[in-house]
Amino acid sequence: AGRKYPFDCPLSSRGRMQVGAVAREMAHQSSGTFSYVVSSPYVRCVETAVEVCRALHLPMCIDRQLGEVFGPACFGEWSAPGPLRRSAEDVAACVPPDLRRLSPIDCIGQEPTWPESIEDARLRMVARVEQYVEWAARLEGVNFILVTHGDCVGSCLTLALARGVPTAEKVVEKVNYCGYALLERTCDPGEPNVGLMDDTAKWQVMHGHVVLRDRSEPA
């Protein structure tokens, strides 16, 4: 499988050990309870999501729209349609039987097409996260954990911080392994949908295992 999917590496044993602790850290920081884990289709994310599910006793599904930047920036030069990706069945097979018995492993979302730029990928990821924000509000009390990639975490956290105080002048310099952004807001049934930069949303922004810098400092 490693030769067939050279860019889709598994999680290291050290990584597995870290994930459970970080999941419990997030649960401790959150004022609510989590309902569902949604993972990128890449194996290291799926295996991370599995450990989160085990730590917090949650079901999971796969969302292709949370996947890695599908372009030369991450995969090098390829002719269209780009490097081979795992099928939905192959990805679901990476989930251990104990979690598959808990609930079916659905695979949702549309895969990006080759070649995708970093800018287009970040827009895709942020747009998908905002869809989960909308679904969480509509479902009234459902809270998602999205297991995805550093570009998604960094982009969403930077946008959320742009409306935070006193961190409005901060941007994300680096997302370390198990880096996360925890975004919370209180809303009433029937409220209009809001985005990550909406002034009226009053997002509570928390994060862990990320490095911030002042916006005025050179990257």
C-alpha positions as CSV (number, residue, x, y, z in Angstrom):
1,A,0.0,0.0,0.0
2,G,2.9,2.4,0.7
3,R,4.2,2.0,-2.8
4,K,0.8,2.4,-4.3
5,Y,0.0,5.5,-2.2
6,P,3.4,7.0,-1.5
7,F,1.9,10.3,-0.4
8,D,-0.6,8.8,2.0
9,C,1.5,7.7,4.9
10,P,0.1,6.2,8.2
11,L,0.3,7.7,11.6
12,S,3.4,6.9,13.6
13,S,3.2,5.0,16.9
14,R,4.3,8.2,18.7
15,G,1.5,10.1,17.0
16,R,-1.1,7.5,18.2
17,M,0.0,8.1,21.8
18,Q,-0.3,11.9,21.5
19,V,-3.8,11.9,20.0
20,G,-5.8,10.6,22.9
21,A,-4.3,13.2,25.3
22,V,-5.0,16.0,22.8
23,A,-8.6,14.8,22.3
24,R,-9.2,14.9,26.1
25,E,-7.5,18.3,26.2
26,M,-10.0,19.7,23.7
27,A,-12.9,18.1,25.5
28,H,-11.8,19.7,28.8
29,Q,-11.6,23.2,27.1
30,S,-14.9,22.9,25.4
31,S,-18.0,24.2,27.2
32,G,-20.2,21.6,25.4
33,T,-19.9,17.9,24.4
34,F,-18.8,16.6,21.1
35,S,-21.1,14.5,18.9
36,Y,-19.3,13.3,15.8
37,V,-15.8,13.0,14.4
38,V,-15.3,13.8,10.7
39,S,-12.0,13.0,9.0
40,S,-10.1,13.8,5.9
41,P,-9.7,10.6,3.7
42,Y,-5.9,10.5,4.1
43,V,-4.8,7.6,6.3
44,R,-2.9,9.6,8.9
45,C,-6.0,11.7,9.5
46,V,-8.3,8.6,9.6
47,E,-6.0,6.9,12.1
48,T,-5.9,10.2,14.1
49,A,-9.7,10.3,14.0
50,V,-9.9,6.7,15.2
51,E,-7.9,7.5,18.3
52,V,-10.1,10.6,19.0
53,C,-13.2,8.4,18.7
54,R,-11.8,5.9,21.1
55,A,-10.7,8.6,23.6
56,L,-14.1,10.3,23.5
57,H,-16.4,7.4,22.6
58,L,-17.7,9.0,19.4
59,P,-18.8,7.7,15.9
60,M,-17.0,9.0,12.8
61,C,-17.3,9.5,9.0
62,I,-15.0,10.5,6.2
63,D,-15.3,13.8,4.2
64,R,-13.3,14.1,1.0
65,Q,-13.7,17.9,1.0
66,L,-11.4,18.1,4.1
67,G,-8.6,16.4,2.2
68,E,-5.0,17.6,1.6
69,V,-4.1,20.2,-1.0
70,F,-4.4,18.2,-4.2
71,G,-1.7,19.8,-6.3
72,P,2.0,20.1,-6.9
73,A,2.7,21.9,-3.7
74,C,2.1,18.7,-1.8
75,F,2.5,15.9,-4.3
76,G,5.0,17.2,-6.9
77,E,4.5,17.3,-10.6
78,W,2.0,14.9,-12.1
79,S,-0.1,14.8,-15.2
80,A,-3.9,14.9,-14.7
81,P,-5.8,13.3,-13.0
82,G,-2.9,13.4,-10.5
83,P,-1.6,10.7,-8.1
84,L,-3.7,7.8,-7.2
85,R,-6.1,8.2,-4.2
86,R,-7.7,5.5,-2.1
87,S,-11.3,4.6,-2.9
88,A,-14.0,5.2,-0.3
89,E,-14.0,1.4,0.4
90,D,-10.2,1.4,1.0
91,V,-10.5,4.4,3.3
92,A,-13.3,2.9,5.3
93,A,-11.3,-0.4,5.6
94,C,-8.7,1.7,7.6
95,V,-11.2,2.1,10.4
96,P,-10.9,-0.8,12.9
97,P,-13.9,-3.2,13.4
98,D,-14.7,-1.9,16.9
99,L,-15.6,1.5,15.4
100,R,-17.3,0.1,12.3
101,R,-19.6,-1.8,14.7
102,L,-20.5,1.5,16.4
103,S,-21.8,3.0,13.2
104,P,-21.4,2.7,9.5
105,I,-18.4,4.6,8.1
106,D,-20.0,6.9,5.5
107,C,-17.8,8.7,3.0
108,I,-19.2,12.1,1.9
109,G,-18.0,15.2,0.0
110,Q,-16.5,15.8,-3.4
111,E,-12.8,15.2,-4.1
112,P,-10.8,18.1,-5.4
113,T,-9.5,17.9,-8.9
114,W,-5.9,18.1,-10.1
115,P,-4.0,20.4,-10.1
116,E,-5.3,22.4,-7.1
117,S,-3.4,25.5,-5.9
118,I,-2.8,26.1,-2.2
119,E,-5.1,29.2,-2.3
120,D,-7.9,27.2,-3.9
121,A,-7.4,24.4,-1.4
122,R,-7.6,26.8,1.5
123,L,-10.8,28.3,0.1
124,R,-12.3,24.8,-0.3
125,M,-11.4,23.8,3.3
126,V,-12.7,27.0,4.9
127,A,-15.9,26.8,2.9
128,R,-16.4,23.2,4.1
129,V,-15.7,24.1,7.7
130,E,-18.3,26.9,7.4
131,Q,-20.8,24.3,6.1
132,Y,-20.2,22.3,9.3
133,V,-20.8,25.5,11.3
134,E,-24.2,25.9,9.5
135,W,-25.1,22.2,10.1
136,A,-24.1,22.4,13.8
137,A,-26.5,25.4,14.3
138,R,-29.3,23.8,12.3
139,L,-29.0,20.6,14.2
140,E,-29.1,22.5,17.6
141,G,-26.5,21.0,19.9
142,V,-24.5,18.8,17.5
143,N,-20.7,19.6,17.8
144,F,-18.2,18.3,15.3
145,I,-14.5,17.5,15.6
146,L,-13.0,17.8,12.1
147,V,-9.7,16.0,11.7
148,T,-8.0,17.5,8.7
149,H,-4.6,19.1,7.6
150,G,-2.5,22.0,8.8
151,D,-3.5,24.3,6.0
152,C,-7.2,24.0,7.0
153,V,-6.4,24.5,10.7
154,G,-4.2,27.4,10.0
155,S,-6.6,29.1,7.6
156,C,-9.7,28.8,9.8
157,L,-7.9,29.8,12.9
158,T,-6.4,32.9,11.3
159,L,-9.8,34.0,10.1
160,A,-11.4,33.4,13.5
161,L,-8.6,35.3,15.2
162,A,-9.2,38.2,12.9
163,R,-12.4,38.8,14.9
164,G,-11.0,38.0,18.3
165,V,-9.7,40.3,21.0
166,P,-6.9,40.8,21.9
167,T,-5.5,38.5,19.1
168,A,-6.8,40.4,16.1
169,E,-3.3,41.1,14.9
170,K,-2.2,37.5,15.2
171,V,-1.8,35.0,12.3
172,V,-0.8,31.3,12.4
173,E,2.9,30.8,11.8
174,K,2.9,27.0,12.1
175,V,0.5,24.2,13.0
176,N,2.3,21.5,14.9
177,Y,1.2,17.8,15.0
178,C,-2.1,17.6,16.7
179,G,-2.5,21.4,16.4
180,Y,-6.2,22.4,16.7
181,A,-8.6,25.3,16.7
182,L,-11.6,25.1,19.0
183,L,-14.4,27.5,17.9
184,E,-17.5,28.0,20.0
185,R,-20.5,30.2,19.9
186,T,-24.0,30.3,21.4
187,C,-26.9,30.6,19.0
188,D,-30.7,30.5,19.2
189,P,-32.9,28.4,16.8
190,G,-33.6,30.2,13.6
191,E,-30.7,32.6,13.8
192,P,-29.1,33.5,10.4
193,N,-26.0,31.5,9.3
194,V,-22.7,33.1,10.2
195,G,-19.2,32.7,9.0
196,L,-15.8,32.5,10.7
197,M,-15.3,36.3,10.2
198,D,-18.8,37.4,11.0
199,D,-18.7,40.4,13.4
200,T,-22.0,39.3,15.1
201,A,-21.0,35.7,15.7
202,K,-19.0,36.3,18.9
203,W,-16.8,33.3,18.4
204,Q,-14.9,32.0,21.4
205,V,-11.6,31.0,20.0
206,M,-9.2,28.6,21.7
207,H,-6.3,26.7,20.2
208,G,-3.5,24.4,21.0
209,H,-0.2,23.2,19.5
210,V,0.0,26.1,17.1
211,V,2.5,28.9,16.8
212,L,1.2,32.5,16.3
213,R,3.0,35.6,15.1
214,D,2.1,39.2,14.9
215,R,0.6,40.1,11.5
216,S,3.2,42.9,11.1
217,E,6.1,40.5,11.4
218,P,7.6,39.1,8.2
219,A,6.6,35.4,7.5
